[in-house]
């Protein structure tokens, strides 16, 4: 009896398997069908991050399928920015995915929506202000001065957006050897170098926020040449009443050089009723105009010194 029961049970189990097998095959087919029909996902590359104001960034949208395929759909998706004033889509039709960072903002959401599947994704960006990355001090790499001379240097800052700006008034100036040359941090003369003694020093500009520095070398040589003599020509000179003549002044310096100082000296006439002369503040310094018959002395004086020299001017009918 037990043997008969075992035989019947085995036959029944075989029939059950044959009955369920088609159902199992159908279920497996349905699972595979559903997997292949699953909606693809959308991704944005890069997936968020900081962008410096003034810069642009090309975003790329990709469609990812369940079977592992990836498709570039940058031109097919609909792009949107949550804050167009901060992060603007340049031209969704002509340049889809290209954004321009305009103003500082901590959070801007950029969305790419796939019109075919309805799927969308959102990436989070921030817009940051340009930061200083480099300081250059000009003139560079060095300037040469003589003792007692002054010269202004300029600090130029380069930022993360590749722009440059004059930051002379924003940096802290210092000299590695103030006994040779000092540099001013006063508001009205910031960046002005004053040569004190022979030698060399480094003039440095430091940004207090970033700690960035820039520098240039200063070489200081001997004394600044001084004016030791002055001459006026022509001497003597003669012109008719109503006529004009141009006087010139030449300075001789302690280093042996000569320089025309006509526009720098102060001109005067001993008898302005006979001839007048245009002084350094006039339109044509050194130009004499004859007014009446007679003689007058034309004098040139060097400001800040006791040097002066004269020429005789005779006015004839």
Buried (B, 14 or more C-beta within 10 A) or exposed (E): EEEEEEEEEEEEEEEEEEEEEEEEEEEEEEEEEEEEEEEBBBBBEEEBEEBBBBBEBEBBBBBBEEEEEEEEBBEBBEBBBBBEEBBBBBEBEEBBBBBBBBEEBEEBBBBBBBEEEEBBBBBEBBBBEBEBEBBBBBBBEEBBBBBBBEBBBBBBBBBBBEEEEEBBEBBEBBBBBEEBBBBBBEEEEBBBBBBBEEBBBBBBBBBEEEEBBBBBBBBBBEEBBEBEEBBBEBEEBBBEBEEEBBBBBBBBBEEEEEEEBBBBBBBBBBBEEBBBBBBBEEEEBBBBBBBEEBBBEBBBBBEEEEBBBBBBBBBEE
